[in-house]
Amino acid sequence: MCRRSGYFHPHPLIPHIMSGCKELIVLTLKIIISLMTEISNQETAVLGLLYEHHHYAHRIREIIEKRGMDNWADVDYSALLPILKSLEKEGLIRYQYRNEGEKGPEKVYHITEKGKSIFKRQIKSILSEKGSIIYSFDLGLANMTSLNQEEIIQSIKLYLKSIEERIHALSYSVKIQEENNVPYNFIAIYSRNLSILKAEKDWVIKFMDKIQAQEK
């Protein structure tokens, strides 16, 4: 750098460096904005349906019911419209009117390119990261010595009964899903939980044997 006639003359590389800094700042801001766009599991579930295909709202409701999504995605009919409005506000979906039948113009929802990007990032995160799982049953195990043996066994038997009931319900759900030719990855939601419950049942039975052995 040098000074001539009272004027400051920057090094010729300075403008190129500043240009690079601006590009870096813009890229950083884009990343920050992208990370700030967080969506809930409910929104992810609905976005997933639109990732498969564009749909009317009533068709989304039908799919939610058919796939039993109110059981594993916490999406019910009353929550659907607020979710769609939220996704639209974030620019993740858009709609266009289509005039079919006697009902008049209806909104057909489409996922946007931004929506696809956010959705895929969310799915990668969900599949690869272990979430924090807290079971109230573990709290019971930690404090079970406050009960007598009879109370403990009675409580554990009730827990075992609830597991058996859930196993029965899930087994039926898997059967229904298979008969309706539901995609295998959705059937996996039920079969995975079924496997976990069966393993839990085996553990509870062994644990009860250990509790009863303490009485001898």
C-alpha positions as CSV (number, residue, x, y, z in Angstrom):
1,M,0.0,0.0,0.0
2,C,1.1,3.6,-0.5
3,R,0.0,7.2,-0.1
4,R,0.1,9.7,-2.9
5,S,-1.0,13.4,-2.7
6,G,-2.9,12.7,0.6
7,Y,-4.9,9.8,-1.0
8,F,-5.0,6.2,0.3
9,H,-4.3,3.7,-2.5
10,P,-5.3,0.1,-1.5
11,H,-3.3,-2.9,-2.6
12,P,-4.6,-4.2,-5.9
13,L,-5.5,-7.6,-4.3
14,I,-7.7,-6.0,-1.7
15,P,-10.9,-5.8,-4.0
16,H,-10.5,-9.5,-4.8
17,I,-10.1,-10.4,-1.1
18,M,-13.2,-8.3,-0.2
19,S,-15.2,-10.0,-3.0
20,G,-14.2,-13.4,-1.6
21,C,-15.3,-12.3,1.9
22,K,-18.7,-11.2,0.6
23,E,-19.2,-14.6,-1.1
24,L,-18.2,-16.4,2.2
25,I,-20.6,-14.2,4.2
26,V,-23.5,-14.8,1.8
27,L,-22.8,-18.6,1.9
28,T,-22.7,-18.5,5.7
29,L,-26.0,-16.6,5.9
30,K,-27.6,-19.1,3.6
31,I,-26.4,-22.0,5.8
32,I,-27.7,-20.2,9.0
33,I,-31.1,-19.5,7.4
34,S,-31.3,-23.1,6.3
35,L,-30.5,-24.4,9.8
36,M,-33.1,-22.1,11.3
37,T,-35.8,-23.7,9.2
38,E,-36.8,-26.4,11.6
39,I,-39.8,-28.5,11.1
40,S,-41.7,-30.7,13.6
41,N,-42.3,-34.5,13.2
42,Q,-45.9,-33.7,12.3
43,E,-44.8,-31.4,9.5
44,T,-42.2,-33.9,8.4
45,A,-44.9,-36.6,8.1
46,V,-47.2,-34.4,6.0
47,L,-44.3,-33.1,3.9
48,G,-43.4,-36.8,3.2
49,L,-46.8,-37.4,1.7
50,L,-46.4,-34.5,-0.6
51,Y,-42.9,-35.6,-1.5
52,E,-44.5,-38.8,-2.8
53,H,-47.1,-37.0,-4.8
54,H,-49.2,-33.8,-4.9
55,H,-52.6,-34.2,-3.1
56,Y,-55.8,-32.6,-2.1
57,A,-56.2,-32.1,1.6
58,H,-59.0,-34.7,1.8
59,R,-56.7,-37.2,0.0
60,I,-54.0,-36.5,2.6
61,R,-56.5,-37.3,5.3
62,E,-57.4,-40.6,3.6
63,I,-53.7,-41.7,3.4
64,I,-53.2,-40.7,7.1
65,E,-56.1,-43.0,8.1
66,K,-55.0,-45.8,5.8
67,R,-51.4,-45.9,7.0
68,G,-52.4,-45.4,10.7
69,M,-50.3,-42.3,10.9
70,D,-52.2,-40.9,13.9
71,N,-50.6,-43.8,15.9
72,W,-46.9,-43.2,15.0
73,A,-46.7,-39.7,13.6
74,D,-49.2,-37.9,15.9
75,V,-51.0,-36.5,12.9
76,D,-54.8,-36.3,13.2
77,Y,-57.4,-34.7,11.0
78,S,-57.8,-31.6,13.1
79,A,-54.1,-30.8,12.9
80,L,-53.8,-31.2,9.2
81,L,-54.9,-27.8,8.0
82,P,-52.8,-25.9,10.5
83,I,-49.8,-28.0,9.4
84,L,-50.4,-27.2,5.8
85,K,-50.7,-23.5,6.5
86,S,-47.4,-23.6,8.5
87,L,-45.6,-25.5,5.7
88,E,-46.9,-23.0,3.1
89,K,-45.8,-20.0,5.3
90,E,-42.3,-21.5,5.4
91,G,-42.3,-21.8,1.6
92,L,-42.0,-25.6,1.8
93,I,-45.2,-26.3,-0.1
94,R,-47.4,-24.4,-2.5
95,Y,-50.9,-25.0,-3.8
96,Q,-52.9,-24.4,-6.9
97,Y,-56.6,-24.6,-7.5
98,R,-58.1,-27.4,-9.5
99,N,-61.7,-27.5,-10.5
100,E,-63.0,-31.1,-10.5
101,G,-66.5,-32.4,-9.7
102,E,-69.3,-30.7,-8.0
103,K,-67.3,-29.2,-5.1
104,G,-65.8,-26.5,-7.2
105,P,-62.2,-25.4,-7.1
106,E,-60.1,-27.2,-4.6
107,K,-56.5,-26.7,-3.4
108,V,-53.9,-29.2,-4.7
109,Y,-50.8,-29.1,-2.5
110,H,-47.3,-29.5,-4.0
111,I,-43.9,-29.7,-2.3
112,T,-41.4,-27.0,-3.4
113,E,-37.7,-27.4,-4.1
114,K,-37.0,-25.9,-0.8
115,G,-39.4,-28.3,0.8
116,K,-37.7,-31.3,-0.8
117,S,-34.3,-30.1,0.4
118,I,-35.5,-29.5,4.0
119,F,-37.4,-32.8,4.1
120,K,-34.4,-34.9,2.9
121,R,-32.2,-33.2,5.4
122,Q,-34.7,-33.9,8.2
123,I,-35.0,-37.6,7.2
124,K,-31.2,-38.1,7.1
125,S,-31.0,-36.5,10.6
126,I,-33.8,-38.7,12.0
127,L,-32.4,-41.9,10.6
128,S,-28.8,-41.2,11.7
129,E,-29.2,-39.6,15.1
130,K,-30.2,-41.4,18.3
131,G,-32.9,-39.3,20.0
132,S,-33.3,-38.9,23.7
133,I,-35.7,-41.6,24.9
134,I,-36.9,-41.5,28.5
135,Y,-39.2,-44.2,29.8
136,S,-41.3,-43.7,32.9
137,F,-40.9,-47.4,33.5
138,D,-37.2,-46.9,34.2
139,L,-38.2,-44.4,36.9
140,G,-40.3,-47.1,38.4
141,L,-37.5,-49.6,38.3
142,A,-35.1,-47.2,40.0
143,N,-37.6,-46.7,42.9
144,M,-39.3,-50.1,43.1
145,T,-37.7,-51.0,46.4
146,S,-40.2,-48.6,48.0
147,L,-42.8,-51.3,47.4
148,N,-43.1,-54.7,49.0
149,Q,-42.5,-57.8,46.9
150,E,-46.2,-58.5,46.4
151,E,-46.8,-54.9,45.1
152,I,-43.8,-55.1,42.8
153,I,-44.9,-58.4,41.3
154,Q,-48.5,-57.2,40.9
155,S,-47.3,-54.0,39.1
156,I,-44.9,-55.9,36.8
157,K,-47.7,-58.4,35.9
158,L,-49.9,-55.5,34.9
159,Y,-47.1,-54.1,32.8
160,L,-46.6,-57.5,31.1
161,K,-50.3,-57.7,30.4
162,S,-50.2,-54.2,28.7
163,I,-47.3,-55.4,26.6
164,E,-49.2,-58.5,25.5
165,E,-52.2,-56.4,24.5
166,R,-50.0,-54.1,22.4
167,I,-48.3,-57.1,20.8
168,H,-51.7,-58.4,19.8
169,A,-52.8,-55.0,18.4
170,L,-49.6,-54.5,16.4
171,S,-49.7,-58.0,15.0
172,Y,-53.2,-57.3,13.7
173,S,-52.0,-54.0,12.3
174,V,-49.2,-55.6,10.4
175,K,-51.6,-58.1,8.9
176,I,-54.0,-55.4,7.8
177,Q,-51.2,-53.3,6.3
178,E,-49.9,-56.3,4.3
179,E,-53.4,-57.1,3.0
180,N,-53.8,-53.5,1.9
181,N,-50.4,-53.6,0.0
182,V,-49.1,-50.7,2.1
183,P,-45.4,-49.9,1.2
184,Y,-43.0,-52.1,3.0
185,N,-41.3,-49.1,4.8
186,F,-44.6,-48.2,6.5
187,I,-45.2,-51.8,7.5
188,A,-41.7,-51.7,9.0
189,I,-43.0,-49.0,11.5
190,Y,-45.3,-51.6,13.0
191,S,-43.0,-54.6,12.6
192,R,-40.1,-52.8,14.3
193,N,-42.2,-51.8,17.3
194,L,-43.6,-55.4,17.4
195,S,-40.1,-56.8,17.6
196,I,-39.2,-54.3,20.4
197,L,-42.3,-55.3,22.4
198,K,-41.6,-59.0,22.0
199,A,-38.0,-58.5,23.3
200,E,-39.4,-56.4,26.1
201,K,-41.9,-59.2,27.0
202,D,-39.0,-61.7,27.2
203,W,-37.0,-59.4,29.4
204,V,-40.0,-58.8,31.8
205,I,-40.6,-62.5,32.2
206,K,-37.0,-63.1,33.1
207,F,-37.0,-60.1,35.5
208,M,-40.2,-61.4,37.2
209,D,-38.4,-64.7,37.7
210,K,-35.5,-62.8,39.4
211,I,-37.9,-60.9,41.6
212,Q,-39.6,-64.1,42.7
213,A,-36.3,-65.7,43.4
214,Q,-35.5,-63.0,45.9
215,E,-38.4,-64.3,48.1
216,K,-36.7,-67.7,48.5
